[in-house]
């Protein structure tokens, strides 16, 4: 959303974002000059009854009276669908996740005039759940091609980690949840470091869920990384605001997800010209078709296959150069944030015109 909001505003729309009064998103909106409408915390408090949350949202929308409402997530789409319909506000909602929804949630989402899927894989998923196929449009996410672009490595990351300059760095980015596959990454890392002691794995991300199974998942990852044979070869970097710099410091990005609607990090890596090894799931093949030569794709949940692809890429510099050029070409031709903003603006116009 942040990558395209300012660009949509340049296409003739007065964009305002309703978001919590404080926090990282509020700061980003201020920095980008996007009007911020403070959102009552009760609206986003999932512990409250949904009808109470809708009353709060209804009051905000009745006051602001927008011409168009765009719900940016599945959760907000479900919450806002009946409210927008009741107020007769034209609306649409993004489908950014591949997940099961019950009949009531599906009915709420379909209150919107249009649903936007981030990939064909996402559209197919929801069509398979019974959502009207003609209500769903596919708009791929876009990436800022100036912020994310190929740059020479400065060596700052190996220095930050206290590693020899000759080290090969492999980067992974994502939340610490089971579907991101970091446990499989560590399984593959054990195979790789047993044969290539100069390889180091850097992981950017954090745990946001307090569910017991997620807490235990993070604990297990950290424990494994601090034990032989991975001790000293796996580095947790936490949350970072300099991903565009990190990407240009590594030899490879590895994305071991079990499920992926359309990974933003894949687009950022492609724009940065970073070779990618990823699992063949969800929308990943839409980013990196086999014919593109821009990535090595392996089955999900296959540590040996993932390790083999990592070793092939790390051991073949000409291959990495070809993958880098192909990835950047894909980003420029299909995933420019300007293109995504233009496609989104067209959907806005169609929904406003009732077409």
Beta strands, then each sheet from edge to edge (+ up, - down):
strand 1: 16-20
strand 2: 35-39
strand 3: 68-71
strand 4: 90-95
strand 5: 114-117
strand 6: 136-138
strand 7: 168-173
strand 8: 199-204
strand 9: 234-238
strand 10: 252-255
strand 11: 276-279
strand 12: 295-298
sheet 1: 1+ 2+
sheet 2: 3+ 4+ 5+ 6+
sheet 3: 9+ 8+ 7+ 10+ 11+ 12+
end
